[in-house]
Amino acid sequence: MDRDAIIALGNPLMGDEGIGVFILDRLRLDSRLPLSVDLIDTAGSILTALHSLSHHHKVVFLDCALMGEVPGTIRRFLPGQVKSEKTLPRLSLHEGDLLEMLETAKSLGESAKEVVIYGIEPEFMSPKIGLSETLAKNLQGYIDGILGEFSTTPV
C-alpha cells in the first residue's frame, strides 16, 4: 500500500477523449516519474480501475471532462468537489462513471487513501487517432502538473 498510481481513462481512438492514455504513454518515458508510481491504462473499462484502488495509497485519475471550459483547460478535483452529469445507456462494459465507481469502491472497502482527478476539456471527441492541436500543444504542461502530485520539489 506504499505505492501510488496514475490511472488513465478514455479512448485514444476518439481524439481528445483519449487524453489520459496519451499522457500515460508520455509518462512512461519520463525519467522524473518516481519508481513507486504505477501507470495503469484502463483500456476503456472503468472496472479495471476499481480493483487497483485498494492496492495504492494515492491514485490520480486522468480523463477528458466536459466542464464548459475553453478546450485544453485542465482542472484538478477531489471526488467531493465534482459531480457527474453523465447519462449512461448501460449497454457496454466500456462505459462507466468515475464518481459512481469511486463510491462503489468506498462501500466495498476498496478505496485508496487519497484520490485526485484531473479533467481536461476536449476540443473534439470523434473517431480519430491523435489529439487536437490544442491539447497536443499543452501535453507537456499537463505532464509537469501531474508529476507535481508525487514530488516534494517543484517539477
C-alpha positions as CSV (number, residue, x, y, z in Angstrom):
1,M,0.0,0.0,0.0
2,D,3.0,2.3,-0.1
3,R,2.7,2.6,-3.9
4,D,0.8,5.3,-5.8
5,A,-0.8,5.1,-9.2
6,I,-1.8,7.2,-12.2
7,I,-4.9,5.7,-14.0
8,A,-5.8,6.8,-17.5
9,L,-9.4,6.7,-18.5
10,G,-10.7,7.3,-22.1
11,N,-10.5,6.0,-25.6
12,P,-7.5,7.0,-27.7
13,L,-9.4,6.1,-30.9
14,M,-11.8,9.0,-30.2
15,G,-9.5,12.0,-30.4
16,D,-9.3,14.1,-27.2
17,E,-11.4,11.5,-25.3
18,G,-8.1,9.6,-25.1
19,I,-6.1,12.4,-23.4
20,G,-5.5,10.3,-20.3
21,V,-3.9,7.5,-22.4
22,F,-1.8,9.9,-24.4
23,I,-0.5,11.4,-21.1
24,L,0.2,8.0,-19.6
25,D,2.2,7.0,-22.7
26,R,4.4,10.1,-22.4
27,L,4.8,9.5,-18.6
28,R,6.2,6.0,-19.3
29,L,9.2,7.8,-20.9
30,D,9.6,10.5,-18.3
31,S,12.6,10.0,-16.0
32,R,11.0,12.2,-13.4
33,L,8.3,9.7,-12.7
34,P,9.0,8.1,-9.2
35,L,9.6,4.3,-9.3
36,S,6.9,4.0,-6.7
37,V,4.2,5.1,-9.1
38,D,2.3,2.5,-11.2
39,L,0.9,3.6,-14.6
40,I,-2.5,1.9,-15.3
41,D,-4.4,2.1,-18.6
42,T,-8.0,1.0,-18.1
43,A,-8.3,0.1,-21.8
44,G,-11.7,1.8,-21.8
45,S,-13.2,-0.1,-18.9
46,I,-13.6,1.7,-15.6
47,L,-14.0,-1.6,-13.8
48,T,-10.3,-2.1,-14.3
49,A,-9.6,0.8,-12.0
50,L,-11.9,-0.5,-9.3
51,H,-9.6,-3.3,-8.3
52,S,-6.5,-1.1,-8.5
53,L,-7.7,1.4,-5.9
54,S,-7.2,-0.6,-2.7
55,H,-3.6,-1.5,-3.7
56,H,-2.4,2.1,-3.8
57,H,-2.1,4.9,-1.3
58,K,-2.7,7.7,-3.7
59,V,-4.4,7.4,-7.1
60,V,-4.5,10.1,-9.7
61,F,-7.1,9.7,-12.5
62,L,-6.6,11.3,-15.9
63,D,-9.6,11.9,-18.2
64,C,-11.2,14.3,-20.6
65,A,-14.1,16.2,-19.0
66,L,-16.8,18.4,-20.4
67,M,-16.7,21.3,-17.9
68,G,-17.8,24.2,-20.1
69,E,-14.2,25.5,-20.2
70,V,-12.0,26.6,-23.0
71,P,-10.7,23.5,-24.8
72,G,-7.4,22.4,-23.3
73,T,-8.2,23.7,-19.8
74,I,-7.1,21.3,-17.1
75,R,-8.7,21.2,-13.6
76,R,-7.7,19.3,-10.5
77,F,-10.5,17.9,-8.4
78,L,-11.0,15.8,-5.3
79,P,-14.0,13.4,-5.6
80,G,-16.2,15.6,-3.3
81,Q,-15.6,18.7,-5.4
82,V,-17.2,17.5,-8.6
83,K,-20.4,15.9,-9.7
84,S,-21.2,13.8,-12.7
85,E,-24.0,14.6,-15.1
86,K,-23.5,11.6,-17.3
87,T,-26.4,9.6,-18.5
88,L,-25.3,6.1,-19.3
89,P,-27.3,3.8,-21.6
90,R,-25.8,0.8,-19.7
91,L,-25.2,-1.1,-23.0
92,S,-21.5,-1.7,-22.7
93,L,-18.9,-2.8,-20.2
94,H,-16.7,0.1,-21.6
95,E,-18.9,2.8,-20.3
96,G,-18.8,4.0,-16.8
97,D,-19.0,6.8,-14.4
98,L,-15.8,7.6,-12.4
99,L,-17.6,9.0,-9.3
100,E,-20.0,6.1,-9.2
101,M,-17.1,3.7,-9.3
102,L,-15.3,5.5,-6.5
103,E,-18.5,5.3,-4.4
104,T,-18.7,1.6,-5.1
105,A,-15.0,1.1,-4.1
106,K,-15.6,3.0,-0.9
107,S,-18.6,0.9,0.0
108,L,-16.6,-2.3,-0.6
109,G,-13.7,-1.0,1.5
110,E,-11.5,-1.0,-1.7
111,S,-10.7,2.8,-1.9
112,A,-7.3,4.4,-2.0
113,K,-6.4,6.7,0.9
114,E,-6.1,9.7,-1.5
115,V,-7.9,10.2,-4.8
116,V,-7.3,13.1,-7.2
117,I,-9.0,13.6,-10.6
118,Y,-7.6,15.7,-13.4
119,G,-10.1,16.6,-16.0
120,I,-9.1,18.2,-19.4
121,E,-11.7,20.0,-21.5
122,P,-11.6,18.3,-25.0
123,E,-11.7,20.2,-28.3
124,F,-13.2,17.3,-30.2
125,M,-14.3,13.7,-29.4
126,S,-14.9,11.8,-32.6
127,P,-13.3,8.8,-34.4
128,K,-9.7,9.8,-34.9
129,I,-6.4,8.6,-33.5
130,G,-4.5,11.6,-32.0
131,L,-5.2,14.7,-30.1
132,S,-6.4,18.0,-31.3
133,E,-3.7,20.6,-31.8
134,T,-4.9,22.5,-28.7
135,L,-4.4,19.5,-26.4
136,A,-1.2,18.3,-28.1
137,K,0.5,21.7,-27.6
138,N,-0.4,21.6,-23.8
139,L,0.7,18.0,-23.3
140,Q,4.0,18.8,-21.6
141,G,2.3,21.2,-19.2
142,Y,-0.3,18.6,-18.2
143,I,2.6,16.1,-17.5
144,D,4.5,18.6,-15.4
145,G,1.5,19.4,-13.3
146,I,0.6,15.7,-12.8
147,L,4.2,14.8,-11.8
148,G,4.0,17.6,-9.2
149,E,1.5,15.4,-7.4
150,F,4.3,13.0,-6.5
151,S,7.2,15.4,-5.9
152,T,8.2,17.3,-2.8
153,T,10.2,19.7,-5.0
154,P,8.6,21.7,-7.9
155,V,8.6,19.9,-11.2
